[in-house]
Amino acid sequence: MTIRTPVFGALFSVAALIAPVSAQAVTELTFSSLFPPNHFSWPVFRAWSDDIAAATNGEVRIVFTPQSVSPPPGVVDAVRNGVADAGFIFNGFLGQNYPGVMLTQMPFIDLGDTAATSRVFWENYQEHFAPVERIRGVEVVSAFHLGPNILCSTTDTPLSTLEDLQSRRVWVLPGTISETMANMGLAITASPAVQVQELVSRNTVDAIFGLTQETVVSFGAAPYTKSCLDMSPALQSASFLVFFNQRAFDRLTDEQRAAVMEYSGSAFAERMGAAAAEADTVMRAQLEASGVTYAPVDPGILEAMHNASDAVLTQWAAAVQSAYGIDGRALVEEVRAEIEAASAE
């Protein structure tokens, strides 16, 4: 009897066993951070990345570059040109061309509730400016604030009076603070915060205004800081936009983009803002333990800041009125009221 072997069936079975299982397509998006490795923001960014990966079944993963892919003012250009797929930027570097991003960096808005300030900024930016203020080549997905900026002395003499401040060379953060201090006639050096350690260590400046409690530590200014002033509301707190390269964002599926936005927007703004507030509390205690003293701001300094900063608001209101037909002063008052109500909650 002849036995016939089912050749085709056998071949099919073997082929099925050795055929490679199709791998799940994974999109990795590189994210550039300006903050040093010890900065409180890193766990927040990593948790955000993990949430997006989980929501997309691992199909979208945000990975972080070892260091920033560009100097701080150039991050938008770097992401637009594909040097990284995503990043964030201090809005003071964008304000001249995109005035809407400066909404909550207008004077004396921040009451100290950084989560509330972050969320209110994002929601109002989305409502009033996102439809008319397109930043070419990037998709803005969220925003956040750091804590209130503080004014500190790096000498043994506290800033007790306006005359004390007028005698100083002051490092300031670009934007509202630098413009206000310039209007006060002070000698200022405005630069990105990453340069502050070099300036204070070389005694190029003898006061600083534009860091939070936490960034005084993480940017290396703590060993040179002797005393600081409390003020509420603060003259300013720094705000940031988070964004993706437009082409990279558009290559994601609708479902993947929805997952990114679910964990970005207001959710990310509040998460980062809450972490910023907690970090400020911890670092203030650390600064006080190291000998840094705090005192209420002198009324003369505060009055001079109010007078000088009104011109900043006037100029900004004129810019958004001209560019977008928005009543900037009225909007700032609405935002102040929203932040006050959200902070009270």
Secondary structure, 3 states (H helix, E strand, C coil): CCCCCCHHHHHHHHHHHHCCCCCCCCEEEEEECCCCCCCCHHHHHHHHHHHHHHHCCCCEEEEECCCCCCCHHHHHHHHHCCCCCEEEEEHHHCCCCCHHHHHHHCCCCCCCCHHHHHHHHHHHHHHHHCCCCCCCCEEEEEEEEEEECEEEECCCCCCCCHHHHHCCEEEECCCHHHHHHHHCCCEEEECCHHHHHHHHHCCCCCEEEEECHHHHHHCCCHHHCCEEEECCCCCCEEEEEEEEEHHHHHHCCHHHHHHHHHCCHHHHHHHHHHHHHHHHHHHHHHHHHCCCEEEECCHHHHHHHHHHHHHHHHHHHHHHHHHHCCCHHHHHHHHHHHHHHHHHC
